[in-house]
Amino acid sequence: MNKTTLILVLTMFFGLTAYGQSLRFIPKEQYVCGAQDTENYLHLLEGKRVGVVANQTSLIGETHLVDSLVALGVDVKRIFCPEHGFRGAADAGAKVIGGRDEKTGIEIASLYGKTKKPTDEMLKDIDIMLFYLQDVGVRFYTYISTLSYVMEACAEHDIRVVVLDCPNPNGFYIDGPVLKLENKSFVGMHPVPVVYGMTIGEYGKMVNGEGWLKNGVHCELTVVGVPGYDRNAIYELPVKPSPNLPNWESVYLYPSLCFFEGTIVSVGRGTDNPFQVFGHPDMRGEYAFTPESKSGASKPLYEGKLCRGFNLTDFAHDYAINPCELQLDWLIDAYHQLKDKGFFNNYFVKLSGDSQFQRDMENERSADEIRASWSDDIEEFKEIRKKYLIY
């Protein structure tokens, strides 16, 4: 038995301590979500015209939520799809086109095209909205922004929102700069850290309770919880949440590596290991890769060019002995190698949510010094957060 297998087996059954927490690894065969607890929400849909916010992750076992609802006679009027589309094949940032679901014939309305917020027309024949997307617990992952806009639009039309909650695969820690509202965007709408340690249902409760929806509107919100959810666990998701998060390793590394999207460094889009590697044609490193255009990553950064850098798969496999925090040293090391080549782009501040982070790196602050700069804001956030925890 190799080291990686041993760690997974020990953690699965006994738990191992990481940074003061006991983390378990929960394989996809043991994954449970709120959608499976149908008795807690089907009665809410009786006699109602139902909207469903869903994508390829919206499964009950091996059956799609929409297919299950239709089979049960639920009147599903419209499907609303987020970034990456209803079947989850679109590139990050690519516009999502609406249409009709080929299997059911139900109309699909895009929430990642001309509008990110449901329009009056989209909601005209909806009595209740089901929301079921597998989140990954990171501020710049856009499904929480989609939830916020759905809640806001439904609040304006007196439509109840029912969130079918999911495990947060990065729910075991809180870290990163808290977003400053002058940097608000679709990759960061609210004053929360990069990693906020809440399920998407808990997040919805916080957005509602803190009055963060436009004009302070309040959404009638119901959260269907996850039976047996363990916050101190790494969950292997049964379906990849987006094209470039293909496995649990990429989901685990994503909070730290996505900062590179605001720089000239590739995070492996266009390879078999997106968000598990990083590199650049002019970097030094023990690992080499060449991005190529493929499904979910058309025209990736440095397409056809050899990049050197690092493969972090082994780091992910050693999660049980790694600290539960953002890994800033990778970013700092890449900056030191490439700072004379225009390292940052305009997207970095949007991702980080705080321009001070970039200034600290440019001033050659250490990882510990950078982390200390956002510690007070995190403590304030934790006081807000604890009011909305379900589990």
Secondary structure, DSSP 8 states (H G I E B T S, - for coil): --HHHHHHHHHHHT-EEETTEEEEEE-GGG---GGG-GGGTHHHHTT-EEEEE--TT-EETTEEHHHHHHHTT-EEEEEEE-TT-SSS-S-TT-----EE-TTT--EEEESSSS-SS--HHHHTT-SEEEE-----SBTTSTHHHHHHHHHHHHHHTT-EEEEE----TTTT--BS----GGG-BTTB-SS--SB----HHHHHHHHHHTT-SGGG----EEEE--TT--SSEEE--SS-SSTT--SHHHHHHHHHHGGGGGBS-B--TTSSSTTTEEEETT---SEEE----BTTBSS-TTTTS-EEEEE-HHHHHTGGGS-SS---HHHHHHHHHHGGG--B-THHHHHHS-HHHHHHHHTT--HHHHHHHTHHHHHHHHHHHTTS---
